[in-house]
Amino acid sequence: MLFATTVAALALSSLAGAAASGPSTVTFPDPTGDAAGAADITNVAVNGDAGSGTITFTFTATGLALPSADGSERSVDLWLNTDRNDATGSPSGNEYDLFFWTDSTDPAQRNWDIENYANGAWQEVAETATMHASGSGDQFTIQVNKSDLGGATSFDVYATSSTFDANGNVVGHDIAPDQGRWVYDITGPSQSLTTLVTPTIGKPMFGPAKPTAGKRFTVSFPVGLGKSGPFAGGKIVGTVSVGAKAVAHTTSLSGGVAKVSFLVPKTATRKTVKVTITVTAPSSENDKGIWINVATGETGVQATIVQGGSATKTVSSTVH
């Protein structure tokens, strides 16, 4: 599997588009300039397609090529704790190591490999048709399938950059993130925060003040979302009846006011008009939030889910 990788990097836009049934690309940043004598890791992006099981790791590491040919070696490793159990796998709790390395001063000469920790040692994983690697400049990509990772669909992940001298001693190092681990799940954010938003319907206003047979009548309801502001973009359902019969009507929403308008039948004098409106707030999900476990240092993506609730109000009046 070890070979010099000179192919241009895969287009990141196409990789991001692969996650039709899984989360979009999640990018974990790391500060610039915190590497001493090693390649500087500045970000790691993970993209997963829950349908196909394809997982793509893309990262930026500046300065992988050696400054001089002195027998030293540099590598950038992605460490995966695929069972999320620190007591299993390597001494650091990892089951897989995905890495690029070079012993050359030529930026185009870099090699890659995947290893699995088993029976007390790191062992090379046999190359499969679903494994791909590429690199260009400071951008690196390794693509695998979950089957290449023992079927894992979620994992803790962090990256290290190391420089080894001719005797194998570590003389330069960078770690990303600086503390803790990132958490990734191919099926979506690793945890969610759900908020229920229930609309409020205020005192209705009639136009005109009383329904009159043969004339148009409009009931206006002020609708809000509490501290979230005026109601907008949700669903409005109105019903109108005169006596026991349904009456055709229109509904509209503008500026936080829902209106139900209809023509009162000419034969409706002294009958009761009943207008009911139900409003449902819009629901949404934002996967851009970040959660941090202060105790363990784990960092992951949090879905902020807004679940829209419903409210109903009925008013009635006698036709004149």
N, C-alpha and C positions, 0 to 999 in steps of 0.2 A: 504493500500500500504506500510505502514511502517513495515519493518522487518529487522532482522539482516542479513547482506550480507556477507556470508563466501565463496561464489563461487569464483573460480579463475577468474582473469580478462580475458576478451575476447582477443584473439590473435590480436595484432595490425596489423599484416600483412594482416589478412583476412579482417579487417575493411577497410584498405586502398584500398584493391582490390575491394571493393564494389562500388566504384565510377566510373563505366564503362562509364556512360553517363553524369557525372557531373565532378566537379573538383577533383583533387587528394586531399589527406589530407593536410590541411593548418594548420601549427603549429604557434601559437603566443607565444613567449617567455616572461618570466618575470624574473628579477634578483633574484639570490639566496641570502638568508640571510637578506631579508628586512622585515621579519615578526617579530613582537614583541609580544611574548606570545600567538601566534596562529599558526596554520598549515601554512607552507611556500609554497605558490603556485609558481612553477617554469615554467610551460608551460600549455597551453590549446590547444588541437588539435580538429579541427572540420572537419568531413568527411561527404559529402553529395552525395547521389545517385539521380540524377534528374529524373531517370526513375521510381524508386519505391517510392521516397519521403522519404527514410530513412535518418536520420541525426544522426550521432554518435559524442558524445562529450567525449574526453578522456583527462584527466588532471593528473598532478603530484602535490601532496601536501604532504609535509613531516611533520609528527608530528600531525596527526589528533587525535590520542589516547591521553587521558588525562594523565598527569604525576601522578596525585593522585586522589583518589575518594573523592572529597570534595563537590559534588553536582553541580559542574559546567558542562558546555556543550560546545562542539566545533562543528562548521559546516563549510563547503565549499560550496558556492553558485555560480551558473552560472546565471547571470541576462540577460534576452533577451528583447530587445526593438524591437518587431516584426513588428511594423508599422513604425519604425524609426522616430517617432514623439515624442519629449520630453514632449509635452503638453498633451499627453494622457497616460492612464495606471496609474501606481503608482506615488507617488510624485517624484520619480527619473526617470519616463518615461518608466518603464518596464512593460511588459505584463505577463512575465513568470519567474519563479524562479525554477531552477533544482538544487537539493542539496543533499549532504550527511551530516549526523550529528551523533554524538555519545555522550553519557554521561558515557562512560566506559574507563577504563585503558587498556582494552584488544584490541589490534590493529585489531582483527578480528571482533569485534562487532561494526558495523556501520549500520546506517539506511539511507534510501533515500526517496525522495518524489518529486513531481512536483506540483507547485501551480500556479494559474492564478489570476491576479488582476482584480476583477470585483465588481461593486457596492460599491466601496470605501473600499474594504478589500481584503486580500489575502485568496483564497479558494483552497482547495485541488482539483486537477484534478483527475477524476475517472480513475483508472488503465485500460489500454487497452492491447490487445494482442501484440501491436507493441511497448510497453514500456519494456525495459530491463535495468537492472543495475547490475554492478559487481565491485568488488574491491579486490585488493591483494597488500599488502605492501603499498607503497605510490602511486600506480596507481589506478585510478578510471575511470569508464566508465558508461555513461548513453546513451542509444539509444532510439530514438523516431521516429515517423513518422511526416511528416509535418501536418498531420491531427490532431495530438496531440497538435499542436501549432497553432490551428486555421487556418491551411492552409498556414502558413508563409513559404516562401522559401528564404527570406533574412532577416537579422536582425543585429542590433548592439549587441555586446556581451562583457561582462566583468565578472571577477570573484572576489569574496571576501572570505576571511577566517576570522572567528570571534570566540572568546572565551567569553562565558557568565558566570558570577559567579552565585552562588546559587540564587541570587535575580534578575537575568536576566539582569544585567548590563554588557556592553561590556568592557572587561578588556584586550583584545588582538585583533589585527586586521592586515590584509594584503589585498592589492588590486592589481589586475593585469588586464590591465597594470597600471603602477603608475599614468599615466595621460591619459585622453581621453578614447576612446572605440575602439574595433576591429570591423570590418565590414565583414560579410560573406554572400555569395550568392551561393545557391545550384547549380545554372546554370553556374557558372564560376566566374572569377575574377570580382570584383565590378566596375572596370573601366579598360580601355585599352589605350595604347599609340601605334599608328600605324606609322611606318616609311616606305616610299616608296624607294626602292633601284633599281635604273635603271642602267643596265650595259652599258659600253662604248666599242665601237669597233674601234680599231685603224687602221692605214694604212696597207693594205694587202701586203703580200709578195708572189711573184710567184716563183714556182720551177718546171721546169726551167724558165728563164726570159720571154719566149714566149711560148704559146701553139703550139704544132707541131702535125700535123695529124699522127695518129697511135701511138702516144707516151702518156705516163702518165703525167698528169699535176696536180699540187697541189697548192691550194691557202690557205695561212695561215693568220689568223686574230688574232692579239693580243686583248684579251678581259679582261676588268677589271671592278671593282666595285667602282671606285673612291677611297675615303679614306678607304673603307673597304678592299682594297687589290685586288689580282687577282681573276678572276672569277673561281668558282669551284662548282661542284655539281648541276648546273642548267640544263636547257634543251637547246639543240642545234638542229636546223632544217636547212638543206641546200637544195637548189635546183640548178640544173645545166641544161642549155639548149644550144644547138648548132643550130643556125638558129632558127627554131620554134619548134624543137624537144627536148623533155626531154632526158637526158642522165643519165644512172645509175652512182651512186657515193657512196662514203663513207664519214662519218663525224667522227671526233674524237676531244677530248679535253685533253690537258696535259700541265701542267705548265702555265696555263693562256693563252694558244694559241689554238684556234679552227682551225681545218684543214678540208678542203673539197678536196677530191682527186678523180680523174676519168680518164678514158682512152679516149682520143680524137679520135673520129671516123676517119677512114682512108680517108673518103670522105669529110672531113670538111674543106679542104683548102680554105682560104680566107673567110670563114664564121665567124660569130661573136659568141664567147663563152661568156655566161652570167652566173655568179655565184652569188647567193644570200644566205646570211646566217642570221638567226634570232636566237638570244640568249635570254633566259628568266632566270632571276635570281631566285634562290630558295626562297620560302616563309617559314617562321617559326613563332612559337609562344612560348614564355617563360613566364610561370605563376609565376615565383619566385620573381618578383619585388614587392616592397612594396611602397604604396603611403601614404602620411600623409597630412591631412588637418590641417594646422597650426592653423587656427582660431578655429576649434572645437575640435581638438585633436583626431579625428577619424583616424584610421589606417586600411588599407585594402590591398588586393592583387591586383596588377596591371599586366595585361597581356601586355607584350612587343611584339608587332606583327611586323614582318618584311614582307612587301608585295613586292614580286619580280616583277619588271617591265621587259619590253622587249625592245630590240633594233634590228634594221635591217640594213644591208648594202649590196649593190649590186656593183659588179665590172664586167667589160667586157674587152675582148681583141680579136684580130683577129688571127685566126689560120694561121700558116705558113706551 
